[in-house]
Amino acid sequence: MINHSNSFNNDWHPNIWPPFTQIQTNKAQIEVSHGKDASLFTVNPEKELIDGISSWWVTLHGHSNEFIANAISDQAKTLEQVIFADFLHPQAKKLAERLSRLTKLERLFFSDNGSTAVEVALKIAYQWWQNNGERRNQIIAFEGAYHGDTFGAMALGERNIFNESFEKLMFPVKRVPWPSTWIGDEDIEKKEKVSIEKLYELLKQPTVAVIAEPILQGAGGMNMVRPAFIKKVSELVSNHNSLLIADEVMTGFGRTGSLFAFQQAKIEPDLIAISKGLTSGFLPMGITLSKDKIFQSFVSDSPEKTFWHGHSFTANPLGCAAANASLDLLENEPNKYLKFEEKHLFLINKLNHLPFVKKVRICGTIIAFDLEIGANSGYLNTIGKKIKKLAIEKGLFIRPLGNVIYLLPPLCITDNQLERSYEIIHDILLTL
């Protein structure tokens, strides 16, 4: 018998269904009145919070950035939306040309978010082989990966509590160990060797594509690898006549210390998925970039070779305007992401002496470490919820991945705010 009783906290809004949240065991959402730069301002109680994770990694330039807001406002007075299957507009042209120049991939397919950007990449890769007269089924991903929540993207990710309900509906994926590393890791060579050998064996079977988050797995636990490893992966994929998909949804737009993470590995992916920082959090948008050779296989007199995929808000002019404005800011002030890692390296000394702080890793704007507290690792470790609560009380919003604590702040965070974030985390850890 299904229990329909509403026994959860009545502070929850009666009409809203929040993401990634069990309302039975969590406190209600905190209402935010407004945001500015690296701060969120809440009501009841009135409080200023440093946004230490860029509101799920999207607010690249901070909240309520006037330059981006004005670009959207100006565009709204000209053209707010148009069907992209039949019409083109200046903002989309400008954005496509810029991203093609920056990534060296010639073709762009617009969608709505990170999951759909990955989904599009996967569908393109799969159909590309068919358009060229070959049917392949094997897809390879890495252990611990997260690529989104639509069915295709979900199938690519690690099987866990988030998707186990849908196991029977997902297609099989071959997996390769992800050789995570950190400061002081002495086993990295061995781990990379095991991973490369596994990938080599799997690639003996004709493969649709290999997908990876270059340099850094985000939702999987902020697990970082060396750029040289990604380069080896790319070389193997190319040598075995497969395609490489770079999921840059989280790592793109300066987050890892370069404009795109794949650039650190000096590789050329066949397909790239981007979102999140693309519009600096102002509007939903995803993009899949493709090499022209892939695009050309879809150009045909045969309807069967058409890429039958689309979204109502494809290349929305307001989203394109936001993305172009965000790129303007990145190009005008590159040191904001190029020099960010130095700040983390200086401030981490506040934390790395604590005995339960392990596996400290830093990449560009991102710092993460594991807490060796509790029996479980990953999301099922409840220490993260405790730390989030205490941090909010002290004026910092973070959302640990179980026992993985991380900071991924907006580029506009002040030195004082960043230092204060470290101090808050330090003070909390001393109480554990």
N, C-alpha and C positions, 0 to 999 in steps of 0.2 A: 504494500500500500504506500503510495506517495504521500509524504508529509508536506503539506502546503503552509504550515504555520510560519508566521513572521516573527521568529524569536530573536532576531538580530537587533543590534543597537538601533534604537529609534532615531538617533542623530543622522542616520543616512537619509539622503534625499529620497522621497518615495517613488520617484520616476526614473532615476538614473542608475544605469548598470555600469559600474567602473571596470576598467580592464585589469587583468592580472591580479585580481583581488578577491579574496574570500571574505565577504562582508560579515559572515558569522563570527570570524575570529580577528577582524581588524577594526580599528577605529575609523570613524567616518572621515570623509575627505575634508580637507581644510580649505575654506573659501578664500580665494585670492581676489583682492580688489583691483590691483594693478601691479605692473612690474616696470622696473627701470634699470637698464644696464645689467649688472650681475645680481640684482636684488628683486625679491618678490615681497609684496606687502599684503598681509592677511588681515581678515576682519574677525572679530569675536574669538580670540582676542586680537587686538591690533598689534602687529609684530612685523619686523623686517627680517627676512631670511636671505642669507647668501645662497644663491642657486648654484650649488657645488657640482651639479651634473647637467647643467644647461637644459633642464627640463626634458630629460631623456635624450640628451645629446643633440638637440636641434637648434637651440638659440645661440648660434655661432657668434653673433655680434652683440649678444645681450638682448634684453627685453625692451620693446618700444623704441627701437633704433629709429631716429627721426629721418635719416637719409633713406632707409628702406621704406618706411611708412609713407614718405612723400612721393617716392617712386610709384608705389601702389596707388596712391590717391590720384596722381597725375594720369596714370593709365586708366583708372576707373572712369575718368571723365571723357575718355576717348573710345575705349572698347573694353568691355568687361568679360565677354565670352563669345566664342564663335566656333562652329563645328569645324574640327581640324581635318576631317576627312576630305572636305571640299575647299577649305579656305586656309590661307596663310596670313600671318600678321608680322609686323616688324620686330616685336619683342622675341618671338620664337626664332626668327631668322638670326637675330643678333646672338641669342643664347646658344643656338646650335653651332654657329660659326666659332664662337669663343671656346666652347667645350671641345669641339673637334680639334681646334688648334692646340688646346692645352693637353689633351689626352692622346692625340695622333690617331684617333679613331674617327672615321669619316661620317658615320651615319648615326642618327639619334632617333629613338622611339620614346615618346612621352607617355607617362602613366601618372598614377596618383600618389604612390607611396613606396617605401622600400620593399615591401613584400611583393608588390606588383612589378616593380623594376626587376627583381630577381625572377619572378614568374615569367616575365617576358623574355629574359635572357635564356631561361631554360627551354621555353617553347621554341624560340628561334633556333637554338642549337640543335634541338631534336628534329625540327622540320628541315633544317639545312641539309642534313644527311639524306633525308628522303628526297628533297628537291634535286640532289645530286645522284640519285639512283641507288642509294644504299640505306638499308634499315639497320640502325643500331639501337640498343636498349640500355647498355651499361652506363651508369652515371656514378662518378666517384666524388665523394666529399670527405671532409676531415672529422675525426672524432671531436666532440665538444662543440661543433658548429651550431650557429643559429642563423637562419637565412630568411625568417619571416613566418607569417601565420596563415597565409593562403595554402591550399593543399599541396601544390607543387613545391613551394618554398619550405613548407613544414616538413615534407618528406625528405628534403635535403639535410635538415637539421638533425641534431642528436636526438635519439629516442629517449624521452624522459616524461616526467609527470605532466608537462604542458601539452603533450600530444598523444599520450598513450591511449586515450579514448578512441583515437582515430586510426590506430595501428593497422587494422584490416583494410582500410581504405587507401593507404599510402603505398606507392610503388617502392620496390626495393632499391637500395642505394649501397654501393660498396664504400667502405670507410678505411681511412688511413690514419694512423696515430698522428696527433698534432704535437710536435716536439716543443712544448712550452719551455721558456727559459726565463731567467731572472738574474738580478745582480748576484754574482758569486756562484752561479750554477756551474758545477764541475763535470756534469754528465751530458752536456749539450751535444757534443760530437757523437756520442753513442746513440742518443735519442734520435738525432737527425738521420743517422745511418739506418736505423731500424725503419724509420718512416719512409725514406727513399727506396729502400729495398722492397717494402710492401707496395708502394706505388708502382714500382717497376714491374712487379709480378702481376698486378691488376691490369696494367696497361697492355699486357700481352693479348688481352681480349679487346676487340674493337670497342672503343668507348665514345659515347656521345660527347661528353665534356667532363672536365674536372673543375670543381668550384671551390674557391677558397676566399677567406677574408684576408687580404694581404697584410702581413705583419702582425695583425692583432685580431683575435676573436673577442667581440664585444660582450654580448649577452651570455656567452658561454663561460664567462668568468674573467674577462680582461686578460686572456692568455696570449702572450707575445712570443713571436719567433724571430729569428734573425733574418734580415733581408736576403742573405746568401742562400738560406734554405728555400725561400720563395723562388729565387732564381733557378735553383736546381729543379724545383717542381716544374717551372715553366719550360725548361729545356727538355725534361722528360716527356712532358705532354706534347711538345712540338715534334720531338723525335719519333713519337709513336702515332703521329697523324691524328691527334685529337684536338679539341678546343679547350681553351682555358677561360673560365669566367671569373672575373675579379669582383667580389661583392664589396664595394666601397661605400655602402650605405652609411656605415658608421665612421669609417676611416677617412673618407674624403674631405676635402676642403680644409686642409691644414691640420687636422686633428692629430696626425702622427708625426708632425714636424716637417713634412713636405706637402705640397698641394694635394697630391694623391699618394697613398701608401705604396702602390705598385711602382712608383718612380724610384723609391729607395732601393728596390730590388733590380732596377734597370731592366725591366721586362716590358713586353707589349702584349697585354691580354687580347683575346679575340673579342670578348664582350665584357662590359663593365656596367654594374648596377650602382646608381647613386640616388640619394634622397637626403633626408635629415638636414644637414647643414646647407643643402642646395639653396633653399629659400630662407635660411637663418631662422626657421621656425614660424615665419609669418603665414605661409599658406602650404597646404599639402601638395607635394609634387614628387614624382619619381621619373627617372630617365634611364634608359638602357642604351649604351653606346655600343656600336658594332663596327667591325672592319668592313670596308666596302666590298671585299670579296664575298662576305657572307650575304650582304644585302643583294648583290647582283644575282644570286641564285633564286631570289624571290621575284625577279623581274622576268615576266614570261607571258605568253599568250594563253597559257593554261591557268584557269581559275584555281586549280588544285595547288598551285605553287604560291598563291597569295598568302600573306600572313594575316589570317582572319582574327584579329585581336584589336580591341579599342576600348576607350573609356569616354564617358560623357564629357569630362573635364580635361581631356587630353590637350596639353600645351595651353592651358588657360592663360590668357594674356596677363592677368594680375599676378599669377604665380611666376610667369616668365619675367615680369618686371621686377618682382622681388629677387629672383635669382640673379638677374643682371646687376641689380644694385648691390647684392651681397658680394658678387665677384668684383665689382668696382672697389669695394672696401678692402677685400683681400689683396687685390693688385696694388692698391695705393699704400697699404701698410703691411707688407709681408713679414716684417719683423715681429708682428704680434704672434704669429705662429712659429716662425723660424727660431725665435729666441726663447720660447716659452719653456722648453725642457730645462734650461739653465735654472729657472726659478724652482722647479720641482727638485732638482739635484741639490740645491742649496737648502731647501726647507725640510727635506726628508730626514735630516739629522735629528729633527725633533721627535721622530718616531722609531727609526730603525734600531735604536738601542733597547727597545722594549722586548722582553724575552719571547712573547707569543706573536710578535710581528715577523712573518716569514715571507720569503719569496717576493721581495720588493722588486717591482719592475716599473720602468719609466719609458714612455715613448711619446715624444712631442708634448702635447697638452695634457696627457693622461698619466696618472700615477695610480698604481694598484698594489695591494699586498694581501696575503692571506692571514687570517687569524687562526692560530692553532688552539682553538677553544671549542669544546664540545665534541661529540662523537661523529657527527655528520659533517661532510664537506658539501659545498655548493648550496643550492637554494633551500634544502631541507634543514640547514643549520639556522636556528632561530636567533642567533646572536645578532644578525643583521637588523632584524626588527627592533631589538632592544637599542642598538646603537642609533638607528634612525630616529627613534623617539627622543632619546637623550640629546641628539644633535639639534633637532628642531627646537627643543626647549632652550638651547643655548644660542640659537640664531643661525643655524646652518641646515640646509636641506641636502641630504644625501640619501641614496637608496641602495644600500649594499646588496650585492648578489650573494645572499647567504653569508658565508664567512669571508667573502671577498669584499674588502673596503676599497673604494676608489674615489678619485676626484677627476672630473672632466668639466671644468668650468668654462664659461664664455670667455672669448678672447679679450673682452673689455674689463675683466675683473681687475681690480686695483691690487697693487702689491700688499697693501694693508689688509684687504679682504682675503687674499690668498693666505697670508700669514695667519690671520685670525682663523681661517678654516682648519689649518694644521693644528693650531693651539686647541681648538675645540675638540678635534679628534684625539689629540694627545691627552687632554684632561679626561675625556670619557674612558679611554683605554686604561688609564691609571686606576679607575674605579672597578674594573672588571675582575 
